[in-house]
Amino acid sequence: MTCLVVSTNVAFRRDDPSGRHAYTGIDKRPEAYLDVEKPLSDSASGVAGDSIGDHEHHGGADKAVYAFAREELDWWEERLHRELPSGHFGENLTTGGVVWKDVLINQRVRVGGALLEVSVPRSPCATFSGWMGEKGWVKTFTQRGDAGAYLRVREPGRIRRDAPLTFEPAPDHGVTMGMAFAAKMGDKAAAKKVVDAEVLPPAHHDKLVKLLH
């Protein structure tokens, strides 16, 4: 199957449903294209015109762009019995043909005019839970095991809908995004594998070390 961009999405700024922040950028809506660049600060998005409400946990080089599969949105539509438009899970890139939980950490992918790199897993939060309005959402989402992927910007560029995703040769460490997500959410067996491989940025690596000890 061809891997491609189904939708390019930018935040529609709204009140944070969790009440923890003044506003949130989780409500992403389709735009004609994205201009992606290396974030100017640790709390900035890598997408021009995007909006971030929680500057402590979002934005920065390792969370410059967020991608999620259209196939996963379709799966959740069937489970939740509701429509989930592209961008609804807060993703900048809604993709087709990619199983993000199987992609390796630090694998690079050419998307349109940009070169991106798979970086760190998402951590489902109170804002996401409030936005979805589903009881026990964080636990339910975690059990599914596919949280999409955050991406670094290695080469800035423009990304349009229908742009192909071309993956470069995979790293040889074997640590997938799904494994890293499980580790982040408390799976100690997964955490040991991720820690041993030393593939995450220091702050993320150290949190897993603390989990194990």
N, C-alpha and C positions, 0 to 999 in steps of 0.2 A: 504493500500500500504506500502511496505517495504521502510524505509528511508535508503538511502545509499549514499556513496561517488561515484560520477560519474567520477570525475577527480581531481587529486592533482596537483596544479600549482604553479610555481615559476617564479619570474620576469625575463624578458629579458630586460636588461637595454638599454634604448634608449633616444634620445633627447626629452625633454618635448615639446609637440606640442603647448602648450600655451605660451612658451617662458618665463615663470615665474621662472623656475628652470633649472639648468644645465642638469638634466636628470630626468627620471621618471621610476617607476617600474610598471606602470599600465598594461603593456603588459605581462600578465602571460601566461606561456606555460606549458603543461603537463609534469610532471616528474613521475617516478615510485612510489615515496612516498614522504611524508613530515615528517621531524623531527621537532616537535613543542616544544617550551620551553618558559618559562617566559622571556620576553625581558630584555636585560641587561641594557637598558636605556629607557628614555621617547621617544626617537626617533628611536628605533630599532624595527624590525619586530620580531614576535614570531616564524617565520619559518626560519630554517637554510638555508642559501644561498639566501634568498630573498633580494630585493633591494628597498630602499625608497628614492625618490628624494626630496619630500616635508616633511622635518623633523618637521615642525611646526604643521602640521595637520594630519600626519600619524605616525603610530608606537606607542609604549608604551604599558603598561599593558592592557588598555581598548580597544586597536585596534591591538591586537597581531596577530589575524587571521581573514580573511574576507571570508564569505561564501555567495554564491549566487545560486539560484535554476536553474537547467538546463531547467526546464519548463518555467521559465521567459525568459531565452535566446531564447527558441523556440518561445515564444509569440512575442518577439521583432524581431526575424527573419521574421516572417510573416508581421509584421507592416512595417518594414524598407526595406523588399525585398532584404536582403543580408545575407550572412552566418556569424554567430557569434560563433566561436569555443569556447569551454570551456576555461575559463580564460580571455576572452576578456573584461569583465567588471571589471577586476582587482582582481578577486577573487582567493584566495588560494584553497578554497574548492568549487568545483561545485557539487551540491547535487541533488539527485532525491527523490521525495516523501515528501519534506518539503516545506511548505508555510511560508517563514520566516516572513512575515508581521503579521502572526497570533501567532508566538511564543512569549512567555512572557519574558520581561526584567528580567535578572538574573536567568533564567532557565538554569539548567545544562544539558549537553548532553555528553555521552560517545561516542567518535569517534575513532575506532581502539584502540590504546594503550593510548590515551590521554583523559583527562577529560577537557571539555571546558565549558564556561559559556557565555550565551548571554549578551552582555554588552551595547553598544551604537549604535545609527543609523549612517549611512553614510551621508555625506554632499556632494552632487554632485558638482564638482568644474570645474574651467576653464580647467584644464588638461584633465578631463574626457570628457568635451565638445569638446576640440580640438582633442582628440583621436578618438571620434566618428565621428566628421565632419558633424554633423546633425544640421541644423539651429534650434535655440531655444531648444537645447537638455536638458538643466538643467530643464526648465519648463516642457517639455514633460515627462522626467523621473520622476519628482516629482509628476505629475498628476497621473501616474500609481500607485504610492503608495507602491510599494514593492521594497525596496532598499537593500534587503539581510540583513545581520547582521554581525557586528563585534563581535568577541569572545575573552574572556580572557582565558588564560591557567591556569587551576587549578592544573592539573597534567600533566607534560611533557610526550611525547610518540611519537611513530611513527604511521602515518596514511597512509594507502595504498588505492588505488582505490578498490571499491566494499566493503570497510569497512562499517558495519552498523552504523547508528546513533541511539542511545538508549537514549531517554529523561528521565530524572529523574522527580519525582513529581513536578508539576508546582507550582510556588509561588501563593499566594492567593490575590495579589493586582490587578490583572486584566489588567495591563498595557502591551499592546502588542508592538512589534517592529514597526508595522505600525503606531500605535498611537504616539510613540516616534518620528518617522520620520516626521509625519505630524506636530508635535509640533516644531521640529527643523527647519522646513521649513516655520514656521510662523503662523500655525493654533493655534489661541489663546484658543479656546475651548479645543483642545487636550492638549495644554500646561498646562492649569489649572488642568486637570486630572492627568497629569504626575507630576506636581509640588506637588499636594496634596498627591500623593502616595509616594513621596520622594524615588524613586527607582534608580535615575541616580547618577553618581559620582558628587562631588561638583561643578566642573567647568561647567559641562553640565547642572546641576540643576540650578545654578546661572544664566546662560544665559537665561533660560526659565523664571525665576523670573523677570529678567530685561525686557524681552519681554512683560510680563504682566503688568509691572509698568512703 
